Amino acid sequence: MDFDFTPEQLELKERARAAGLVWRGRHKEWDSENQSPYAEITKAMRDAGLLGLTIPKEYGGKGGTALDYVIVVEELFRTSQSWILGEPPFCTTGPGPSMVLLADEEETRQKFLPDIVAGVKGCAIALTEPDHGSDLTDLETIAIEDGDHYVVSGTKRFITGSPENEIYAVFARFDGIPGAKGVGCILVEKGTPGLELLPGATFVGSRGLPHGEVHMDNCRVPAENLISGAGSFAKLMTAFNMERLHNSIYSLAFAEAAYEETVQYCENRKSFGKDIIEFQATYHTLVDMHVQIEAHRLLTYKAAVTAIDSRFPRPLESTVSKLSGAMMLPTLTQHGLLLHGGDGATLDYPIQQIHRDAIAAMVAGGSPPVLRNAIASQLFPDRRFSQK
Ligand SMILES: Cc1cc2nc3c(=O)[nH]c(=O)nc-3n(C[C@H](O)[C@H](O)[C@H](O)COP(=O)(O)OP(=O)(O)OC[C@H]3O[C@@H](n4cnc5c(N)ncnc54)[C@H](O)[C@@H]3O)c2cc1C
């Protein structure tokens, strides 16, 4: 087992760090205005060569590994302290393009991947519905085959990247088949008649990144946009594990950012005539934060290093690392807030934004109880864990 990065990985890390530092400090304005120059950021990431990291070169990707993805996204998040910087690598490498890579037909890959991977057309994941989030196998959105088209109808909410993105990877029920067996995925393009992209809920965290609702009323979608129909749920989830890895990196990088902010505060704030970092209660808390970050780092890196074909994170490892991050981050940022005293309760220090982002990150991509269910079903495969 080798814990050292190769010279190529070190170069990638340095490149991502430099690309992230350019935007450092901007998150405050993006957070308060709840908008960001997303197209400009995507261009900057493209110029830095940080898009399509794990996608094969034949489709315009970098042909790299899931570990490359971790290295890049961790640096971008940590240096910028902004959820937005990780989004271009996510949209061009994450579950959207990874699912297209697994599409049934080569023409689907040829049609969509080059533009997605180049960051020209963003691909959002449209899974969650107003009445179905965790119970994603109960989806009500339907896709009905009609000649060389599918007719798609349904409503999705909390969709990150909407309305900015051009492509929506819509999870739907095919052929009216109930349960997981009927779930498949089809790409619905912006401009399709019947597709309406509306503003959604206002989140406390991940602000500046667009999130919206996706309404589909009898959208006629060409059959070549089909990723995979009924019976492909397990295959689609293989690509979805990139989402869990992404969330795990998020928790790692934002925990590091919270730690850095807290250390800086404690080194400069005085009480009883000395820097508060010299109180045992303070440095014990900081040490505990450090240990939690290091433990979570190992799980995140393990999920990347053990990925299938170096590219598709395994279900158990990616879910364990996502759960670890979801539980660790909000607790850690709360400790950081407390060490900021009254300043932690103001909007004047970055720690409060990181704490709000931690709350949003806890549920995105699957809530902790649902992750535990998924892990249990793999640890005890002979048992049934029906939630019905
Ligand atoms: C910032 C952010 C970004 C997001 N981006 C996207 C996106 O891009 N695309 C997308 O499709 N979705 C997105 N989501 C939605 C997210 O995936 C869902 O919110 C999440 O899966 C939970 O679904 P829900 O909100 O419907 O909660 P529910 O499923 O209603 O759950 C409510 C509560 O019940 C608990 N619960 C539910 N079922 C069980 C069970 N079987 N056992 C134990 N407890 C259970 C949950 O843990 C939770 O505490 C995003 C969410 C956030 C916050």
The ligand as a Tripos MOL2 file, in Angstrom:
@<TRIPOS>MOLECULE
LIG
   53    58     1     0     0
SMALL
NO_CHARGES

@<TRIPOS>ATOM
      1 C1        -28.2970   20.4570   -1.8190 C.3       1 LIG1
      2 C2        -29.0810   19.3590   -2.4440 C.ar      1 LIG1
      3 C3        -28.8690   19.0240   -3.7760 C.ar      1 LIG1
      4 C4        -29.6290   18.0120   -4.3780 C.ar      1 LIG1
      5 N1        -29.4180   17.7310   -5.7080 N.ar      1 LIG1
      6 C5        -30.1800   16.7690   -6.3110 C.ar      1 LIG1
      7 C6        -30.0270   16.4950   -7.7100 C.ar      1 LIG1
      8 O1        -29.1800   17.1000   -8.3990 O.2       1 LIG1
      9 N2        -30.8240   15.5710   -8.2840 N.ar      1 LIG1
     10 C7        -31.7540   14.8580   -7.5650 C.ar      1 LIG1
     11 O2        -32.4430   14.0240   -8.1600 O.2       1 LIG1
     12 N3        -31.9450   15.1080   -6.2360 N.ar      1 LIG1
     13 C8        -31.1730   16.0460   -5.5940 C.ar      1 LIG1
     14 N4        -31.3470   16.3070   -4.2530 N.ar      1 LIG1
     15 C9        -32.3930   15.5870   -3.5260 C.3       1 LIG1
     16 C10       -31.8500   14.5470   -2.5580 C.3       1 LIG1
     17 O3        -31.2410   13.4780   -3.2300 O.3       1 LIG1
     18 C11       -33.0400   14.1080   -1.6860 C.3       1 LIG1
     19 O4        -33.4020   15.2350   -0.8990 O.3       1 LIG1
     20 C12       -32.7020   12.9350   -0.7890 C.3       1 LIG1
     21 O5        -32.5250   11.7620   -1.5560 O.3       1 LIG1
     22 C13       -33.7980   12.6730    0.2610 C.3       1 LIG1
     23 O6        -35.0590   12.6270   -0.3270 O.3       1 LIG1
     24 P1        -36.2570   13.5280    0.2810 P.3       1 LIG1
     25 O7        -35.7750   14.9130    0.4000 O.co2     1 LIG1
     26 O8        -37.4610   13.2730   -0.5430 O.co2     1 LIG1
     27 O9        -36.4680   12.9930    1.7530 O.3       1 LIG1
     28 P2        -37.4010   11.7680    2.2060 P.3       1 LIG1
     29 O10       -37.0830   10.5820    1.3500 O.co2     1 LIG1
     30 O11       -38.7880   12.2240    2.2810 O.co2     1 LIG1
     31 O12       -36.8350   11.4980    3.6560 O.3       1 LIG1
     32 C14       -37.2300   12.2720    4.7980 C.3       1 LIG1
     33 C15       -36.6300   11.6130    6.0370 C.3       1 LIG1
     34 O13       -37.0870   10.2590    6.1450 O.3       1 LIG1
     35 C16       -35.9780    9.3710    6.2610 C.3       1 LIG1
     36 N5        -36.2460    8.1120    5.5740 N.ar      1 LIG1
     37 C17       -36.8370    7.9510    4.3650 C.ar      1 LIG1
     38 N6        -36.8730    6.6470    4.0360 N.ar      1 LIG1
     39 C18       -36.2840    5.9730    5.0700 C.ar      1 LIG1
     40 C19       -36.0140    4.5940    5.3350 C.ar      1 LIG1
     41 N7        -36.3100    3.6260    4.4540 N.pl3     1 LIG1
     42 N8        -35.3860    4.2710    6.4870 N.ar      1 LIG1
     43 C20       -35.0570    5.2270    7.3800 C.ar      1 LIG1
     44 N9        -35.2760    6.5440    7.1890 N.ar      1 LIG1
     45 C21       -35.8800    6.9150    6.0450 C.ar      1 LIG1
     46 C22       -34.8170   10.1140    5.5770 C.3       1 LIG1
     47 O14       -33.5680    9.6740    6.0840 O.3       1 LIG1
     48 C23       -35.0930   11.5430    5.9610 C.3       1 LIG1
     49 O15       -34.5530   11.7770    7.2400 O.3       1 LIG1
     50 C24       -30.5950   17.3100   -3.6260 C.ar      1 LIG1
     51 C25       -30.7950   17.6440   -2.2870 C.ar      1 LIG1
     52 C26       -30.0640   18.6450   -1.6880 C.ar      1 LIG1
     53 C27       -30.3070   18.9690   -0.2590 C.3       1 LIG1
@<TRIPOS>BOND
     1     1     2 1
     2     2     3 ar
     3     2    52 ar
     4     3     4 ar
     5     4     5 ar
     6     4    50 ar
     7     5     6 ar
     8     6     7 ar
     9     6    13 1
    10     7     8 2
    11     7     9 ar
    12     9    10 ar
    13    10    11 2
    14    10    12 ar
    15    12    13 ar
    16    13    14 ar
    17    14    15 1
    18    14    50 ar
    19    15    16 1
    20    16    17 1
    21    16    18 1
    22    18    19 1
    23    18    20 1
    24    20    21 1
    25    20    22 1
    26    22    23 1
    27    23    24 1
    28    24    25 2
    29    24    26 1
    30    24    27 1
    31    27    28 1
    32    28    29 2
    33    28    30 1
    34    28    31 1
    35    31    32 1
    36    32    33 1
    37    33    34 1
    38    33    48 1
    39    34    35 1
    40    35    36 1
    41    35    46 1
    42    36    37 ar
    43    36    45 ar
    44    37    38 ar
    45    38    39 ar
    46    39    40 ar
    47    39    45 ar
    48    40    41 1
    49    40    42 ar
    50    42    43 ar
    51    43    44 ar
    52    44    45 ar
    53    46    47 1
    54    46    48 1
    55    48    49 1
    56    50    51 ar
    57    51    52 ar
    58    52    53 1
@<TRIPOS>SUBSTRUCTURE
     1 LIG1         1 GROUP 0 **** ****
